[in-house]
């Protein structure tokens, strides 16, 4: 629901279109009359809310610790690169692929090394197609 709501917001609302315009070409967006400060503030509010929601949902699945998100950093980064940076639907697709690959990797390698599968996917994707599966931005 959160990802679907974010996608609808970014594609259909005035502020979502302003965010995408600032992401594509900040100078042209400023010349078009988009308020830079409001867009940046709204972007940080949405990002903070999504991070809080992800921490909340991760807390349901594991025990609550101060550094519980640290182990999720590499798989999330690999999922974003795999799907295409800047694409919401790419992040979902990349997350599904990385998650399934990590869980199936325990059939072949010890479970302590399943995070290495996310790293291997990340390296392979950067070598083969740096824009990701859905052709996001090249960093």
BELHU-V453766 format. One record per backbone hydrogen bond with DSSP energy under -0.5 kcal/mol. NH is the residue of the N-H (numbers start at 1). CO is the residue of the C=O. E is the energy in kcal/mol with one decimal. If there is no record, write none. Layout:
nh=NH co=CO e=E
nh=NH co=CO e=E
This chain:
nh=5 co=1 e=-2.5
nh=6 co=2 e=-2.3
nh=7 co=3 e=-2.4
nh=8 co=4 e=-2.4
nh=9 co=5 e=-2.4
nh=10 co=6 e=-2.7
nh=11 co=7 e=-1.7
nh=12 co=8 e=-2.4
nh=13 co=8 e=-0.5
nh=13 co=9 e=-1.5
nh=17 co=13 e=-2.1
nh=18 co=14 e=-1.8
nh=19 co=15 e=-2.1
nh=20 co=16 e=-2.2
nh=21 co=17 e=-2.2
nh=22 co=18 e=-2.4
nh=23 co=19 e=-1.9
nh=24 co=20 e=-2.1
nh=25 co=21 e=-2.6
nh=29 co=25 e=-2.2
nh=30 co=26 e=-2.3
nh=31 co=27 e=-2.1
nh=32 co=28 e=-1.4
nh=33 co=30 e=-1.2
nh=34 co=29 e=-2.0
nh=36 co=34 e=-0.8
nh=39 co=35 e=-2.0
nh=40 co=36 e=-2.5
nh=41 co=37 e=-2.3
nh=42 co=38 e=-2.6
nh=43 co=39 e=-2.3
nh=44 co=40 e=-2.2
nh=45 co=41 e=-2.2
nh=46 co=42 e=-2.5
nh=47 co=43 e=-2.6
nh=48 co=44 e=-2.6
nh=49 co=45 e=-2.3
nh=50 co=46 e=-2.5
nh=51 co=47 e=-2.3
nh=52 co=48 e=-2.4
nh=53 co=49 e=-2.3
nh=54 co=50 e=-2.3
nh=55 co=51 e=-2.3
nh=56 co=52 e=-2.2
nh=57 co=53 e=-2.5
nh=58 co=54 e=-2.4
nh=59 co=55 e=-1.9
nh=60 co=56 e=-1.0
nh=61 co=57 e=-1.1
nh=62 co=58 e=-2.2
nh=65 co=63 e=-0.5
nh=68 co=65 e=-1.1
nh=70 co=67 e=-1.2
nh=71 co=67 e=-0.5
nh=72 co=69 e=-0.8
nh=73 co=69 e=-0.5
nh=73 co=70 e=-0.9
nh=76 co=72 e=-2.0
nh=77 co=73 e=-2.3
nh=78 co=74 e=-2.7
nh=79 co=75 e=-2.2
nh=80 co=76 e=-2.1
nh=81 co=77 e=-2.2
nh=82 co=78 e=-2.6
nh=83 co=79 e=-2.4
nh=84 co=80 e=-1.9
nh=87 co=84 e=-1.7
nh=88 co=86 e=-0.5
nh=91 co=87 e=-1.9
nh=92 co=88 e=-1.7
nh=93 co=89 e=-2.3
nh=94 co=90 e=-3.0
nh=95 co=91 e=-2.3
nh=96 co=92 e=-2.1
nh=97 co=93 e=-2.3
nh=98 co=94 e=-2.8
nh=99 co=95 e=-2.4
nh=100 co=96 e=-2.4
nh=101 co=97 e=-2.5
nh=102 co=98 e=-2.6
nh=103 co=99 e=-2.1
nh=104 co=100 e=-2.4
nh=105 co=101 e=-1.4
nh=106 co=102 e=-0.5
nh=106 co=103 e=-0.6
nh=107 co=104 e=-1.5
nh=108 co=105 e=-1.6
nh=109 co=105 e=-3.0
nh=113 co=110 e=-1.7
nh=114 co=111 e=-1.3
nh=116 co=113 e=-1.3
nh=117 co=114 e=-0.9
nh=118 co=114 e=-0.7
nh=119 co=115 e=-1.5
nh=120 co=116 e=-2.5
nh=121 co=117 e=-2.4
nh=122 co=118 e=-2.3
nh=123 co=119 e=-2.5
nh=124 co=120 e=-2.5
nh=125 co=121 e=-2.5
nh=126 co=122 e=-2.2
nh=127 co=123 e=-1.8
nh=128 co=124 e=-2.5
nh=129 co=125 e=-2.3
nh=132 co=129 e=-1.9
nh=133 co=82 e=-3.2
nh=134 co=83 e=-1.8
nh=135 co=132 e=-1.0
nh=136 co=131 e=-3.3
nh=137 co=85 e=-2.2
nh=139 co=137 e=-0.6
